[in-house]
Amino acid sequence: MGRLARAVAEFEDDGLGEDGAASFGRPPDPQTGLAKAAVLELIEANPSRVYYGRQLEVHFERRFFHWITRRAVGELVAEGRLREVEEPLVGTTRLKFVFRPGLRYYRRAIARSAGVVRRYSAHEVASACGEQADMLFLNALAARQFVCVGQDVVEYHGKRWPESGHDLDFVVERDGRAYGTEVKNALDYIDREELRTKIGMCQFFGITPLFIVRAMPKSYVNDYILPARGFALVFGTLMYPFGFTELVREMRDVLGLPVDCPRAVPAGVVERFLRWHGQQVER
């Protein structure tokens, strides 16, 4: 996807698991059962609220992978323990909201939440969000003596990536080491095939993969990034430019999403990567 966040497509719940296989009809999964209980507990504690899929996935992401929460919600709807209503979003895209059965005034709550989602899913907003993260992290790395030697990189040291349609957000160098960097400032995870492609690009160029992401499942780190001797820097909070303070406030207040308009990358975030970089240099 490059710099731009996947704005509208991220809202679609397809009923699929992490591997793209249908999640329904599988043997019972203990984690799904725990996620179902957690979702019901949240909704019972907030009986007048409505939630859409990505919102719940992000809310529980410290406890469950996104696809586990997605599967749990789908099963609760199939069992009749949650009610689901679709709301038109943009074009043919529809947003699926869930809430407790018996909630009377759900239309008003859905309209309010969907209005916020429409605003933050607009192309120009998603584009500004992606550009902001690139700028903030480039500045943070530059302040720690990392030199940017290229942006939107398809060629490095005379080698050109032979496949079309992909690039690395930027390449930075320090202490004789180079990092092919991909920034993902979005609510959803980086696509797994995109992750593999970017790792492949780094291996082709002979540089170290560095993924700077708002969120990433540990299985992606363990299965793909660590075997490629790369690093995942997870920063947690979706970053918006200063001009979006009102939208960010609504995203926090109405949807409970982890968003902010920081002037710089929060202290300590890049330091985690800096410590790891130091360990690699010492080896």
N, C-alpha and C positions, 0 to 999 in steps of 0.2 A: 504493500500500500504506500510505501514511501512516507512522506511527511504528513499527509492528510489523515485525520481520524476517519474511521468508517462511521459516518454519521447516522444514516437511516437504517442501513442493513443490520446494525447491531441489535435492533429491537425485536427482530423476528425470533420467536421460539419455534424450533423445528422438531422438538421432541427427540433430538439426537443426543447421543452420548459423546464423549471426548473423541472416540475413534470414528465417529460418523455413522455408527450402526444404530438401529432403532433401539431405544432404551426401554420400551415397554415390552413385557413378556419375558424379561430376563429373570433369573433367580433373584430372590430378595437380597438386597445389598444393605449391610448394617449402616453404612454411612448415609444412604438414602433415607433409611428409617429415622436416623438422628436428625437429618435435615428436615424431614416432614414434621417432626415434633417441634423443632425450632421455629419453623414457619408458622405453625398453628399457634404457638405460644406468642409470637409477635403479633399476629392478627387478633388473637383474643385480648391482648393487652391494649390494642388500638382498634376497637370494634367499628369505629366510624371511618376508618381510612381504607383507601384502595392502593394497590401496589401493582407495578408492571414487572415483567420478568427480569430485565437487567437490573432494576432497582433492588430487587431481592437478592440477586446474585452478588451484587457489590456489598450489600448490607451484611451478608454472611460469609464473605470471601476469606476472612481470617479463620473460619472454622471449616468451610467446605469449598471444594473447587466449584467453579461456576456451573459446570455440567451436572454436578450432584444436586445443587439447589434447583436447577432447571428440571431435572428428572423428578425431584420431590414435589415440586409445584404441579407438574403434569399429572402425577399419580393422585395428588389430593383433589385435583379437578375431576379426574376420571372417577374417583370414589364418591364425589358429591360433597366432599367436606369443605371445598372452596367453590365459589361461583366465579365463572370467567365471562368477561364481556370484551368484545373487540371494539376499538375506537379508531376511525380513520386518522392517519397521521399526515403523510405526504404522498400524493399520487395514489398508487395502489397499496402502499404500505399501511398496515394496520397494527395498532399497539394492543396487546392483550393485557387487560387488567384483571386482577383477582381480588376477592374480598369475601367476608364471611357471608354465608347464606342468610337471608333475612334483612340485610342492610337495605334500608328504604331509599335513602337519598344519595345513592351512589353516583348518579349521573352528574351531579354538581361537582363531586370530588374528582371524578374522572376528567371532566372538562378542565378543571383547574390544573391537574397534573399534566394532562396532555398538552395544555397551552405552554407550560414550561418546557416540556420535551420538544415541542415544535420549534421553540426559540433556540434551544441549544443544539438541535440537530440541523439547523440551517447550514448550508455549505460554507458560507462566509465565516460563520462562527467556528465551525469545526476546523477550517483552514487556519484561522487566527490562533486557535488553540494549539495546533500542531507546530506552527511557526514559533509560537512563544516558548514552547519547551525546548526546541532546537536552540534558540537564542540564549535562553537561561543556562542551559547545560554547556554550551560552547563557552560562554563567559565564565562559568564556574571552573571549567577545565583550564581555560587560558590563565585564570588567576593562580592556578597551581602549576604553571609552566608547561602545560601541554600545548603543543603547536598544531593548529588545524592546517593540514596540507591539502585538503580538498573537500568539497561538498557535492552531494548528488553524484557520488563516485561510481563510475563504471570502468575506470582505468587507473592503474596504480603501478608506478615504476616500469612503464612500458608494456604492461600486460593488460589487455582489455577483456572484460567479461564477455564471453561469446554469446550468451543468451540475452534476448531483449526483454524490456519491460521491468527490469529491476535495477536498483542502485543502492548504495550505502549512503545513509544520511550525511555522514562525514567520516574522515579519517584523521585521527590525532596521533601525534608522536611525542615521546619523551624517553630519555635515558636509553635510546637505541631500540625502543619497542614501539610498534605501531598497532593501533586499535581501529578496526572497522566497526563503526558505531551506528546503531539503529535506535532511534528514540520513538517510543510508543506512548503518547500522552492521550489516553482514551480509557473509557470505562471497561471495555472488553479486553480480552487477552489478544496478543498477537496471533494471527493465524499460524497454525502449526506448519503448514507447507511454506509459508513465507519465512518462518523461523529457520527451517531447514535450508531454504535457498540462500538466506543471508549468511548462514554459517558456511555454506558451500562457497560463496563468494570470498569470504575471508580466507578460507583454506586455499582457494585458487590464487589469491594475491599473496599468501604467506604471511598473513597478519592475524592478530588475536581478535576474536569476536567480543564485542562489548554491547550488551543490550541494556538500554536505559528505559525502564518501563514503569508505568503506574502500578501495574499488578502482573504477576506471572505465577502459574501453578508450579509447585516444586517439582512435579514430574517432568516439566519441560527443562528445568535446570538440570535435573539429575540425568535425564535420558539424552539430552542433546547438547547443552551448553558446557557442562563439565567435561564430558568426553572430548569436546573440541578445545579444551583448555581455555575456555572463555569465562566471562564474568557477567552476571546479571545484577544490575543496580536497580532495586525496586524503591520507588519514592512515594507511593501510596496515595497522594493527593493530586487530583486533576488540576492542572495549572492553566489559568486564563489570563489574558492581558488586563491591564488596569481598567480599560474602558468597559469591562464587563462586570463591574462590581455588583450592579443591581441584579443581573441574571444569576451571578454566583450566589447572592443572598437567597434568591428564590429557589435555586437548586438545593441549597442547604436546608432552608426552612420548610419547603413544600415536599421535597423528595428525599431529604436526608442524605444527600450524596456528598462524598469527600472531595470538595472543590475549594479553590482559593485563588486569589490574585496576588501572588507573592512578587516582591521586587527582585528577589534573587532566590536561588535554590536554597532551601533551608539548611542551616548549619548542621553538619554531621552527615548529610546524605552523600556528597561527593567524597568525604573523608573515608567512607567505607571502601570505595574503589581505590583511593590513594594508598591506603594501607595494603590492599591486595596487590596493587602494582609494585609497591616497595618489596613485598615478599618475592615477587617474580624476578625482580631485578637482582636480588641478593642470591638467587639460586645459581 
